[in-house]
């Protein structure tokens, strides 16, 4: 199937292309990508046979490319669409595992046949297990009855020994001993006979269990071999024409399932294969948000980390790519890090949005490093708790090891109370308040994102109150009872929470000048009777609301 290169709409063809290619893990979509996205959305609205699947939600992507002076765009979907990996409007997969006659299909069918054989044996095994269980109960009941009779007989012998004289007992004792020995021998013979019956009854079950274990081992070995084969078929190009496979890109780790089937790798692979020059790229969600993730219809999202980062790191080689915006200008942020209180044991700082709390994987500055320089006499880890890089506001700093341990204990006991102020995307009724109880866990495929998971997530509880509305946006007070990663951001954005993302939330909403979330107050309960607790407020920025930050 020939690759589908689509023309850009007439109204945007003269828009200059960006000088640098999109950094796929944090970006604001270029105007050309926005126009291409509208074309894809228009096409999808015409495909009414896909309506149900699209309503459930799917990720799509566009890549604006050039061939000489000609410009156009490619489109892709993640995984499958309508049960297929190929559709005319979209680029093909990097490797089509659903192609007719593909070894993957044949081997998967063979593995499915093993599953059917195992499933066919299970009812027979269940019947045999019931027969064995019934026979075992009968054996245990009869043996228990025999032991009870033996105990009664022993009691009678003991009573007789008490009644007999010494002379009479000397005559009767050999008879009493032989009676005891006979009863024990009869019990052993009875138990052996039952055990033989039980072994005979278990024989068909053991045979079936052995067959199932052999088939399970074969299924496991064939599945692993098929997975290794499949990973080897996914080979990715880069702008230099170099090609590497999934195992090479993820070594020494094993590639996660589904790696290479997302939009971004498909789009770049198609462009390189056709000799097209990538200009800019974007991925967007269509349909309802999944039950666990936060996805909004029509919103743009970065490429995922676990599946795509190793692949795209290779595929972008040879392209001039935008610098990671998350790393830009952090040194300047240190000048906006203010100490608002300090004594011999404690410091309270106001962190600007964009500054890390503790050192990351790169050389970017952090609050911890800045405090180490500001308070060289301090001992211990210093940072008692963290704020997200994108969040501004108050942080507690312990200047002694003893103070650090005390504050850590108070956090564990939930005797430290934090108040945040946030600007949300839409207005809400003034004075509305309530609790959001939505357990969270990490998105293992796309850290640091979090997902809602009532089965496996950790408890997460937030109290909220609407303070007012301004410029079409709600101003909220948020009080986290628990302290999960991204708790306030997910609780605001998730459809089972407020379904109203915080302005500037690039992970769960849409990017803006900054994330409008500010840690305004910290209150610490006292540990001594009669002593007042501690309270700190960042009154310089009660509501982090700057007009230029609101799109």
Secondary structure as the mmCIF struct_conf table of DSSP 4:
data_model
#
loop_
_struct_conf.conf_type_id
_struct_conf.id
_struct_conf.beg_label_comp_id
_struct_conf.beg_label_asym_id
_struct_conf.beg_label_seq_id
_struct_conf.end_label_comp_id
_struct_conf.end_label_asym_id
_struct_conf.end_label_seq_id
STRN STRN1 UNK A 6 UNK A 7
HELX_LH_PP_P HELX_LH_PP_P1 UNK A 8 UNK A 9
HELX_RH_3T_P HELX_RH_3T_P1 UNK A 10 UNK A 12
TURN_TY1_P TURN_TY1_P1 UNK A 13 UNK A 14
BEND BEND1 UNK A 15 UNK A 15
HELX_LH_PP_P HELX_LH_PP_P2 UNK A 16 UNK A 18
BEND BEND2 UNK A 19 UNK A 20
STRN STRN2 UNK A 21 UNK A 21
TURN_TY1_P TURN_TY1_P2 UNK A 24 UNK A 25
BEND BEND3 UNK A 26 UNK A 26
HELX_RH_AL_P HELX_RH_AL_P1 UNK A 31 UNK A 46
HELX_RH_3T_P HELX_RH_3T_P2 UNK A 48 UNK A 50
HELX_RH_AL_P HELX_RH_AL_P2 UNK A 51 UNK A 56
STRN STRN3 UNK A 58 UNK A 67
TURN_TY1_P TURN_TY1_P3 UNK A 68 UNK A 69
STRN STRN4 UNK A 70 UNK A 77
BEND BEND4 UNK A 78 UNK A 79
STRN STRN5 UNK A 81 UNK A 81
TURN_TY1_P TURN_TY1_P4 UNK A 82 UNK A 83
STRN STRN6 UNK A 84 UNK A 84
BEND BEND5 UNK A 85 UNK A 85
TURN_TY1_P TURN_TY1_P5 UNK A 88 UNK A 89
BEND BEND6 UNK A 90 UNK A 90
HELX_LH_PP_P HELX_LH_PP_P3 UNK A 91 UNK A 93
BEND BEND7 UNK A 94 UNK A 95
TURN_TY1_P TURN_TY1_P6 UNK A 97 UNK A 98
BEND BEND8 UNK A 99 UNK A 99
TURN_TY1_P TURN_TY1_P7 UNK A 100 UNK A 101
HELX_RH_AL_P HELX_RH_AL_P3 UNK A 103 UNK A 163
BEND BEND9 UNK A 164 UNK A 164
HELX_RH_AL_P HELX_RH_AL_P4 UNK A 166 UNK A 233
STRN STRN7 UNK A 235 UNK A 237
TURN_TY1_P TURN_TY1_P8 UNK A 239 UNK A 240
BEND BEND10 UNK A 241 UNK A 241
STRN STRN8 UNK A 243 UNK A 245
HELX_RH_AL_P HELX_RH_AL_P5 UNK A 246 UNK A 250
TURN_TY1_P TURN_TY1_P9 UNK A 251 UNK A 252
BEND BEND11 UNK A 253 UNK A 253
HELX_LH_PP_P HELX_LH_PP_P4 UNK A 254 UNK A 256
TURN_TY1_P TURN_TY1_P10 UNK A 257 UNK A 260
BEND BEND12 UNK A 262 UNK A 262
HELX_RH_AL_P HELX_RH_AL_P6 UNK A 263 UNK A 273
TURN_TY1_P TURN_TY1_P11 UNK A 274 UNK A 275
STRN STRN9 UNK A 277 UNK A 286
BEND BEND13 UNK A 287 UNK A 288
HELX_LH_PP_P HELX_LH_PP_P5 UNK A 289 UNK A 290
BEND BEND14 UNK A 291 UNK A 293
TURN_TY1_P TURN_TY1_P12 UNK A 297 UNK A 298
STRN STRN10 UNK A 300 UNK A 301
HELX_LH_PP_P HELX_LH_PP_P6 UNK A 302 UNK A 304
BEND BEND15 UNK A 305 UNK A 305
TURN_TY1_P TURN_TY1_P13 UNK A 306 UNK A 308
HELX_RH_AL_P HELX_RH_AL_P7 UNK A 309 UNK A 315
TURN_TY1_P TURN_TY1_P14 UNK A 316 UNK A 318
BEND BEND16 UNK A 319 UNK A 319
STRN STRN11 UNK A 321 UNK A 321
TURN_TY1_P TURN_TY1_P15 UNK A 325 UNK A 329
HELX_RH_AL_P HELX_RH_AL_P8 UNK A 330 UNK A 333
HELX_RH_3T_P HELX_RH_3T_P3 UNK A 334 UNK A 336
STRN STRN12 UNK A 338 UNK A 342
BEND BEND17 UNK A 344 UNK A 345
STRN STRN13 UNK A 346 UNK A 351
HELX_LH_PP_P HELX_LH_PP_P7 UNK A 352 UNK A 352
TURN_TY1_P TURN_TY1_P16 UNK A 353 UNK A 354
STRN STRN14 UNK A 356 UNK A 356
BEND BEND18 UNK A 357 UNK A 358
BEND BEND19 UNK A 361 UNK A 363
STRN STRN15 UNK A 366 UNK A 366
HELX_RH_AL_P HELX_RH_AL_P9 UNK A 367 UNK A 374
TURN_TY1_P TURN_TY1_P17 UNK A 375 UNK A 377
BEND BEND20 UNK A 380 UNK A 380
STRN STRN16 UNK A 383 UNK A 383
BEND BEND21 UNK A 385 UNK A 385
TURN_TY1_P TURN_TY1_P18 UNK A 389 UNK A 390
STRN STRN17 UNK A 392 UNK A 398
BEND BEND22 UNK A 399 UNK A 400
HELX_RH_AL_P HELX_RH_AL_P10 UNK A 401 UNK A 412
TURN_TY1_P TURN_TY1_P19 UNK A 413 UNK A 414
STRN STRN18 UNK A 416 UNK A 423
STRN STRN19 UNK A 424 UNK A 424
BEND BEND23 UNK A 425 UNK A 426
TURN_TY1_P TURN_TY1_P20 UNK A 430 UNK A 431
STRN STRN20 UNK A 433 UNK A 437
STRN STRN21 UNK A 440 UNK A 442
TURN_TY1_P TURN_TY1_P21 UNK A 444 UNK A 445
BEND BEND24 UNK A 446 UNK A 446
TURN_TY1_P TURN_TY1_P22 UNK A 447 UNK A 448
STRN STRN22 UNK A 450 UNK A 452
TURN_TY1_P TURN_TY1_P23 UNK A 454 UNK A 456
BEND BEND25 UNK A 457 UNK A 457
STRN STRN23 UNK A 458 UNK A 458
HELX_LH_PP_P HELX_LH_PP_P8 UNK A 459 UNK A 459
STRN STRN24 UNK A 461 UNK A 470
TURN_TY1_P TURN_TY1_P24 UNK A 471 UNK A 472
STRN STRN25 UNK A 473 UNK A 480
BEND BEND26 UNK A 481 UNK A 482
TURN_TY1_P TURN_TY1_P25 UNK A 485 UNK A 486
HELX_RH_AL_P HELX_RH_AL_P11 UNK A 487 UNK A 493
BEND BEND27 UNK A 494 UNK A 494
TURN_TY1_P TURN_TY1_P26 UNK A 495 UNK A 498
BEND BEND28 UNK A 499 UNK A 499
HELX_LH_PP_P HELX_LH_PP_P9 UNK A 501 UNK A 501
STRN STRN26 UNK A 502 UNK A 502
TURN_TY1_P TURN_TY1_P27 UNK A 503 UNK A 504
TURN_TY1_P TURN_TY1_P28 UNK A 506 UNK A 508
BEND BEND29 UNK A 509 UNK A 509
BEND BEND30 UNK A 513 UNK A 514
STRN STRN27 UNK A 517 UNK A 524
BEND BEND31 UNK A 527 UNK A 528
TURN_TY1_P TURN_TY1_P29 UNK A 529 UNK A 530
STRN STRN28 UNK A 534 UNK A 537
HELX_RH_3T_P HELX_RH_3T_P4 UNK A 539 UNK A 541
BEND BEND32 UNK A 542 UNK A 543
HELX_RH_3T_P HELX_RH_3T_P5 UNK A 547 UNK A 549
#
